[in-house]
Amino acid sequence: MVLSIIYFLLILTGIVVVHEFGHYLFSRLFGVRVIEFAIGMGPKLWSKKGKNTTFRINAFPIGGYVRPAGEDLDNIDSSVPANEQIQNKPAWQRFIIYFSGPAFSILLGFLILSLVAVVWGFQEVKIDKIEPGSPAAISGMMPGDRIVTVNGKTLIDNTRLSEAVATGDRIDLVVLRDGKEVEISLLPKLLPQEAFIVIGNTTGEPGAVLSSINGAAFNGDYVGYSGVLSPESTVRLGFSDGTTLSGTLLTYSPTEERYAMGIYYANFKPLLTTDFGQFREGDRLLSVNGMKTDTSYDLTTMSQLLSLKSNELLIQLTGKETTFAKYGFPEEFVVSIEREGQIMELTVSKNEMIALVAEAGAFAQGSDYWYPDSALKAVGLGVQWANNLLFTMVKVVGSLFTGGASINEFTGPIGLVTIVGQAVSLGLRIVLFLAGFISLNLGVINLIPFPALDGGRMLLALLEMITRRKLDPKIEGLINVIGFMILMGFMIYITFIDIGRWL
């Protein structure tokens, strides 16, 4: 954990320093005197006085900052000429100075991801499992196919494919199969609403077709029940064959109608890459508590069941049909493996299996990396990759204000420390990708027009340009103080969520 914190602070500090350098560079460009440029926070370890700026390295590697003259309205240095103070600069110049930080963060994200693309290439988008009777199965797609292009465009990750599927329009694919390109055309299928439900202390068994919930006839609208069914309440499911299932509702997760092509990606293989407890590097998992673990989908399902008690049932309902129903694993069970060509059975505790699944990099990746024809093309695709991530982040942040996303879905410092620790164990490529991702995210978040953020200061400068009236400095300072307090409250809230989620 200590190493994870150190790596996180180093990554964060590097990213923030580039962000602050953007502010510094454009402050100097417009003649604003920068009093301090600091790396880290807290007591000074080292400093050097430049012509007008003191450059510092502080004790705690937690980001950094620049202090332009005139920014602190309550403590203006009278020795600095008025024309070198930021509050006296034209609104358009202040707008650009505030914008330069997020812009440099975004630019850094693009550079890092382009570097990753040039050095390592891209991870294959490979098919692991295909649903029988699905559009993918009907079109002739097969497990092991690598998707190369979607509607004529090179596939960098599965984002473009997901977006194409979501439209419901016909999709033209090129897949690589046994070294040969195969053209595929398919029409995504509209799936009805679904629900993933976990019920504890169950009585009865699920039937094939759901007909009622708590005695009321069910019409297929799982989303409509979101405000009706509450955790820890008693739920009773009735099925068309007369069977019933009742118990304590632990989880209720509905999804809207969506288009799908019926594929599952090859994220992991059931092949161990390290020694862990009774397991040895090279072991292949065949089954866990009698459940086959042939595919990445099976491993994901297995990890879900590990989180449940033996009297808790995970049930998936698609439309009105029961498509999956299994109880959680007992405290001890048998794991069947293949080791050096021999089939073996191990008696494993649930805690040992949970620890194995949680171990970063314990299972082999389900797909390899592919490299573009040239470094120049790799750079171009790296820019596209970063651009896709950037627009996805903008959508996510926008959905926070429209109600499409919840604050609870965001990750704070503790979560990032955990993620960075896992990334370090997976290698330099993942660490650099994460650094690029965080840098893009920092840029997008800072563009939000909220007080104390760069976006909030940009908004005030923009209003000044439009109205040709400058806001009273005291009011502007009060707005930023209130905004900062709200942001600190938000960070504390996210930290508490992280504690429950990650620790």
C-alpha positions in Angstrom: 0.0 0.0 0.0 2.9 2.4 0.8 4.4 1.9 -2.6 1.0 2.4 -4.2 0.7 5.8 -2.4 4.2 6.8 -3.5 3.6 5.9 -7.2 0.2 7.7 -7.1 1.8 10.9 -5.6 4.6 10.8 -8.2 2.1 10.4 -11.1 -0.2 13.1 -9.7 2.6 15.5 -9.1 4.0 15.1 -12.6 0.5 15.7 -14.1 -0.3 18.7 -11.9 3.1 20.3 -12.6 2.4 20.2 -16.4 -1.0 21.7 -15.7 0.5 24.5 -13.7 3.2 25.0 -16.2 0.5 25.9 -18.7 -0.7 28.6 -16.3 2.8 29.8 -15.8 3.8 30.0 -19.5 0.7 32.0 -20.5 0.9 34.2 -17.4 4.5 35.2 -18.5 3.4 35.5 -22.1 0.8 38.2 -21.1 3.2 39.9 -18.7 1.7 38.6 -15.5 4.4 38.3 -12.8 4.4 34.8 -11.2 5.6 35.0 -7.6 6.1 31.3 -7.1 6.1 28.1 -9.1 6.2 25.1 -6.7 6.4 21.4 -7.1 4.7 19.7 -4.2 3.1 21.2 -1.1 4.2 22.0 2.5 7.6 23.1 3.8 10.3 24.2 1.4 13.1 21.7 0.6 14.8 23.7 -2.1 14.3 27.0 -3.9 15.9 29.2 -6.4 15.1 32.8 -7.1 14.7 33.8 -10.7 14.4 37.3 -12.1 10.8 37.6 -10.8 9.8 34.0 -9.8 10.8 31.8 -6.9 11.0 28.2 -8.0 10.4 25.7 -5.1 10.4 22.0 -4.4 8.3 21.3 -1.3 8.4 18.4 1.1 5.2 16.6 0.2 4.9 15.4 -3.5 1.2 16.3 -3.7 0.7 18.2 -7.0 2.0 21.8 -7.2 0.9 25.3 -7.8 1.7 28.7 -9.4 1.0 32.0 -7.6 0.5 34.9 -10.0 0.7 38.4 -8.7 -2.7 39.8 -7.8 -4.6 36.5 -7.6 -4.9 36.8 -3.8 -7.1 39.9 -3.6 -6.7 40.1 0.2 -2.9 40.1 0.0 -1.8 42.1 -3.0 2.0 42.9 -3.1 2.2 46.6 -3.7 5.8 46.2 -4.9 4.5 44.5 -8.1 3.5 47.0 -10.8 -0.2 47.1 -11.4 0.3 46.1 -15.1 1.9 42.8 -14.0 -1.0 41.7 -11.7 -3.4 39.2 -13.1 -6.6 41.0 -11.9 -5.6 44.1 -14.0 -5.2 42.1 -17.3 -7.9 42.2 -19.9 -10.6 39.5 -19.5 -9.6 37.7 -22.7 -6.0 37.3 -21.4 -7.2 36.0 -18.1 -9.5 33.6 -19.9 -6.6 32.2 -21.9 -4.4 32.0 -18.7 -7.1 30.0 -16.9 -7.7 27.8 -20.0 -4.0 27.0 -20.5 -3.9 24.7 -17.5 -6.6 22.3 -18.6 -5.3 22.6 -22.2 -1.9 21.5 -21.1 -3.4 18.6 -19.1 -5.3 17.4 -22.1 -2.3 17.9 -24.4 -0.2 15.8 -22.0 -2.8 13.1 -22.0 -2.7 13.0 -25.9 1.1 12.8 -25.8 1.3 10.0 -23.3 -1.4 7.9 -25.1 0.3 8.5 -28.4 3.6 7.3 -26.8 1.9 4.2 -25.6 0.5 3.5 -29.1 3.9 4.0 -30.7 5.8 1.7 -28.2 3.2 -1.0 -27.5 0.5 -0.7 -30.1 -3.1 -1.5 -29.2 -4.8 -4.4 -27.4 -6.8 -6.7 -29.7 -10.6 -6.6 -29.5 -11.1 -10.4 -29.6 -14.3 -12.4 -29.3 -14.3 -15.0 -26.5 -18.0 -16.2 -26.5 -21.0 -15.8 -28.8 -24.6 -16.2 -27.7 -26.4 -18.9 -29.7 -29.0 -17.4 -32.1 -27.6 -13.9 -31.7 -26.9 -11.5 -34.7 -23.2 -12.3 -34.3 -23.8 -16.1 -34.5 -26.2 -15.7 -37.5 -23.6 -13.6 -39.3 -20.9 -16.2 -39.0 -18.7 -14.7 -36.3 -16.7 -17.2 -34.3 -14.9 -17.2 -30.9 -11.3 -16.2 -31.5 -12.1 -13.6 -34.2 -10.3 -10.3 -33.8 -12.3 -7.3 -34.9 -10.2 -5.1 -37.2 -12.5 -2.5 -38.5 -16.0 -1.2 -37.8 -17.8 0.4 -40.7 -14.5 1.0 -42.5 -12.7 2.5 -39.5 -9.8 0.9 -37.6 -10.9 -0.4 -34.2 -8.7 0.9 -31.5 -10.8 -0.4 -28.5 -14.3 -1.6 -28.1 -15.7 2.0 -27.7 -16.4 2.5 -31.4 -18.0 -0.9 -31.7 -20.3 -0.2 -28.7 -21.3 3.1 -30.2 -22.1 1.5 -33.5 -24.2 -1.2 -31.9 -26.1 1.3 -29.8 -27.5 3.0 -32.9 -29.3 -0.3 -34.0 -28.1 0.3 -37.6 -26.5 -2.4 -39.7 -22.8 -2.8 -39.0 -20.0 -3.9 -41.4 -17.1 -5.5 -39.8 -13.8 -7.0 -40.9 -12.4 -9.7 -38.6 -9.1 -11.5 -38.6 -9.5 -15.3 -38.5 -6.6 -17.6 -38.8 -4.5 -14.8 -40.4 -7.1 -14.0 -43.0 -9.5 -11.0 -43.1 -13.2 -12.0 -43.2 -16.0 -9.5 -43.9 -19.1 -9.6 -41.7 -22.3 -7.7 -41.9 -25.0 -7.9 -39.1 -28.0 -6.0 -37.7 -28.0 -5.6 -33.9 -30.9 -7.0 -32.0 -33.0 -4.9 -29.6 -33.0 -6.7 -26.2 -35.8 -6.1 -23.8 -35.2 -4.6 -20.3 -33.0 -6.8 -18.0 -32.5 -7.0 -14.3 -29.8 -8.5 -12.1 -31.2 -9.4 -8.7 -29.6 -10.8 -5.6 -32.0 -12.4 -3.1 -31.0 -13.7 0.3 -32.6 -16.2 2.6 -34.6 -17.6 -0.3 -37.6 -19.8 -0.2 -38.6 -21.6 -3.4 -36.9 -21.7 -6.8 -37.1 -19.5 -9.9 -39.1 -20.7 -12.8 -38.5 -20.0 -16.5 -40.8 -17.1 -17.1 -41.5 -14.3 -14.6 -45.2 -13.4 -14.3 -45.5 -11.3 -11.1 -43.5 -9.2 -8.6 -45.0 -9.0 -5.1 -48.3 -10.3 -6.3 -48.7 -7.7 -9.1 -48.7 -8.8 -12.7 -45.3 -8.0 -14.3 -45.3 -6.2 -17.7 -41.5 -6.3 -18.4 -40.7 -2.8 -17.0 -37.9 -3.6 -14.6 -36.8 0.1 -14.6 -40.2 1.1 -13.3 -39.7 -1.0 -10.2 -36.5 0.9 -9.2 -38.4 3.2 -7.0 -40.7 0.5 -5.6 -38.2 -2.3 -4.6 -35.9 -1.3 -1.8 -32.9 -3.1 -0.4 -33.5 -5.4 2.7 -37.2 -5.5 1.9 -39.0 -8.8 1.2 -39.6 -9.6 -2.4 -41.7 -12.3 -4.0 -41.3 -13.4 -7.6 -44.0 -15.5 -9.3 -43.4 -17.5 -12.4 -45.8 -18.7 -15.1 -45.3 -22.4 -14.2 -46.7 -21.7 -10.7 -43.3 -21.7 -8.9 -42.4 -18.8 -6.6 -39.2 -17.4 -5.2 -39.2 -15.1 -2.2 -36.6 -13.7 0.2 -34.7 -10.6 1.2 -33.8 -8.3 -1.7 -30.1 -7.4 -1.5 -29.4 -6.0 -5.0 -31.7 -4.8 -7.7 -30.0 -3.6 -10.9 -32.3 -3.0 -13.9 -31.1 -1.9 -17.4 -33.1 -0.2 -20.2 -33.7 -1.8 -23.6 -30.5 -1.9 -25.6 -29.2 -3.1 -28.9 -26.7 -6.0 -28.8 -24.9 -8.3 -31.2 -24.4 -11.2 -28.8 -20.7 -11.2 -28.1 -18.4 -11.3 -25.1 -14.8 -10.0 -25.2 -11.7 -12.1 -24.4 -10.6 -10.0 -21.4 -8.9 -12.9 -19.5 -7.9 -16.5 -19.9 -8.5 -19.1 -17.1 -4.7 -19.5 -17.1 -2.6 -18.4 -14.0 0.5 -16.3 -14.5 1.8 -16.6 -11.0 2.1 -18.9 -8.0 -0.7 -18.2 -5.5 -1.5 -20.4 -2.5 -2.2 -23.9 -3.7 -2.1 -22.7 -7.4 0.9 -22.7 -9.6 1.9 -20.6 -12.6 0.6 -22.3 -15.7 -2.4 -23.9 -14.0 -5.6 -23.7 -16.1 -8.9 -23.5 -14.3 -11.4 -26.0 -15.6 -14.2 -25.5 -13.1 -15.0 -23.8 -9.7 -17.5 -25.5 -7.4 -18.8 -27.4 -10.5 -19.2 -24.3 -12.7 -17.1 -24.3 -15.9 -14.5 -21.6 -16.3 -13.7 -21.8 -20.0 -14.1 -18.2 -20.9 -13.6 -14.7 -19.7 -17.4 -14.4 -19.2 -17.3 -17.5 -17.0 -14.5 -16.0 -14.8 -16.5 -12.8 -14.4 -19.6 -14.7 -13.4 -17.5 -16.8 -11.0 -16.1 -13.6 -9.3 -19.7 -12.3 -8.9 -20.7 -15.6 -7.2 -17.7 -15.4 -4.9 -19.0 -12.2 -3.4 -22.3 -13.9 -2.4 -23.1 -16.2 0.5 -24.2 -19.7 -0.2 -27.9 -18.8 0.6 -27.9 -15.8 -1.7 -29.2 -16.2 -5.2 -28.0 -14.2 -8.3 -30.7 -14.2 -10.9 -30.7 -12.6 -14.3 -34.0 -11.8 -16.0 -34.1 -10.7 -19.7 -37.6 -9.6 -20.7 -39.6 -12.0 -18.6 -37.2 -15.0 -19.1 -34.8 -16.3 -16.5 -31.5 -16.4 -18.3 -29.2 -17.2 -15.3 -29.7 -18.3 -11.7 -27.0 -19.5 -9.3 -26.4 -19.4 -5.6 -23.2 -18.0 -4.1 -20.3 -20.4 -3.3 -19.9 -22.1 0.1 -17.0 -21.4 2.4 -15.1 -24.3 0.9 -15.3 -25.9 -2.5 -13.5 -28.0 -5.1 -11.6 -26.3 -8.0 -10.7 -28.5 -10.9 -7.4 -27.5 -12.7 -5.1 -28.8 -15.4 -1.4 -28.8 -14.4 1.3 -30.0 -16.7 -1.2 -32.1 -18.6 -2.7 -33.7 -15.5 -6.3 -33.0 -14.2 -6.2 -32.2 -10.5 -8.8 -31.2 -7.9 -8.0 -28.7 -5.1 -10.1 -28.0 -2.1 -10.0 -24.2 -1.8 -11.5 -21.8 0.7 -13.7 -19.0 -0.5 -11.3 -16.4 1.0 -8.3 -17.9 -0.9 -10.3 -17.8 -4.2 -11.4 -14.2 -3.6 -7.8 -13.2 -2.9 -6.7 -15.0 -6.2 -9.3 -13.2 -8.2 -8.4 -9.8 -6.7 -4.7 -10.3 -7.4 -3.8 -8.0 -10.3 -2.4 -9.9 -13.2 -3.1 -13.3 -11.7 -4.9 -14.4 -14.9 -3.4 -14.2 -18.4 -4.8 -11.6 -20.7 -7.3 -12.9 -23.2 -5.9 -11.0 -26.2 -2.5 -9.8 -27.5 -1.3 -6.5 -28.8 -1.3 -5.5 -32.4 1.0 -2.8 -34.0 0.0 -0.5 -36.9 1.9 -0.5 -40.2 4.2 2.4 -39.2 5.1 4.6 -36.2 3.3 7.5 -38.0 0.1 5.6 -38.2 0.5 4.6 -34.6 0.7 8.2 -33.6 -2.4 9.0 -35.6 -4.3 6.2 -34.0 -3.0 7.2 -30.6 -4.5 10.6 -31.1 -7.8 9.0 -32.1 -7.6 6.8 -29.0 -7.1 9.9 -26.7 -9.8 11.8 -28.5 -12.3 8.9 -27.9 -11.4 8.9 -24.2 -11.7 12.6 -24.0 -15.2 12.8 -25.5 -16.3 9.8 -23.3 -15.1 11.8 -20.2 -17.0 14.9 -21.4 -20.2 12.8 -21.8 -19.8 11.3 -18.3 -19.2 14.7 -16.7 -22.2 16.1 -18.6 -24.4 13.2 -17.5 -23.6 14.1 -13.9 -25.5 17.3 -14.3 -28.4 15.8 -16.3 -29.0 12.9 -13.9 -27.5 10.2 -16.1 -24.7 9.5 -13.7 -24.3 9.5 -9.9 -21.5 11.1 -7.8 -21.2 7.7 -6.2 -19.8 6.4 -9.5 -16.7 8.7 -9.3 -13.4 7.5 -7.8 -11.5 9.6 -5.3 -7.9 9.6 -4.0 -8.1 6.2 -2.1 -9.6 4.5 -5.2 -6.9 6.0 -7.4 -4.2 4.8 -5.0 -5.6 1.3 -5.3 -5.9 1.5 -9.1 -2.3 2.8 -9.5 -1.0 0.0 -7.3 -2.7 -2.6 -9.5 -1.4 -0.8 -12.6 2.2 -0.9 -11.4 2.0 -4.7 -10.9 0.8 -5.0 -14.6 3.7 -3.1 -16.1 4.8 0.2 -17.6 2.2 0.3 -20.4 -0.7 0.2 -18.0 1.0 2.8 -15.7 1.5 5.2 -18.6 -2.0 4.6 -19.9 -3.4 5.4 -16.4 -1.3 8.6 -16.3 -2.6 9.7 -19.6 -6.1 8.9 -18.6 -5.8 10.9 -15.3 -4.3 13.8 -17.1 -7.2 14.0 -19.6 -9.6 13.7 -16.7 -7.9 16.5 -14.8 -8.2 18.7 -17.9 -11.9 17.9 -18.3 -12.8 18.3 -14.6 -11.0 21.7 -14.5 -13.1 23.0 -17.4 -16.3 22.6 -15.5 -17.7 26.1 -15.0 -17.7 25.9 -11.2 -16.2 28.4 -8.7 -12.6 27.7 -7.7 -12.0 25.6 -10.8 -10.3 27.0 -13.9 -13.7 26.7 -15.7 -15.3 28.9 -13.1 -12.7 31.6 -13.5 -13.0 31.3 -17.3 -16.8 31.8 -17.0 -16.4 35.0 -14.9 -13.9 36.3 -17.5 -16.3 35.4 -20.3 -19.1 37.2 -18.6 -16.9 40.2 -18.2 -16.1 40.1 -22.0 -19.8 39.9 -22.8 -21.1 42.5 -20.3 -18.0 44.7 -20.4 -18.4 45.0 -16.7 -15.9 43.6 -14.2 -17.3 41.8 -11.2 -16.4 43.3 -7.8 -13.1 41.6 -6.7 -14.5 40.9 -3.2 -17.6 39.2 -4.6 -15.4 37.1 -7.0 -13.2 36.1 -4.1 -16.2 35.1 -2.0 -17.6 33.0 -4.9 -14.3 31.2 -5.2 -14.0 30.6 -1.5 -17.5 29.1 -1.3 -16.8 27.0 -4.4 -13.6 25.7 -2.8 -15.5 24.7 0.3 -18.0 22.9 -1.7 -15.3 21.1 -3.6 -13.6 20.1 -0.4 -16.9 18.7 0.9 -17.3 16.8 -2.4 -13.8 15.3 -2.0 -14.5 14.2 1.6 -17.7 12.6 0.5 -16.0 10.7 -2.4 -13.2 9.7 0.0 -15.7 8.1 2.4 -17.3 6.3 -0.6 -13.8 5.1 -1.6 -13.2 3.7 2.0 -16.3 1.6 1.7 -15.5 0.5 -1.9 -11.8 -0.2 -1.8 -10.8 -0.8 1.8 
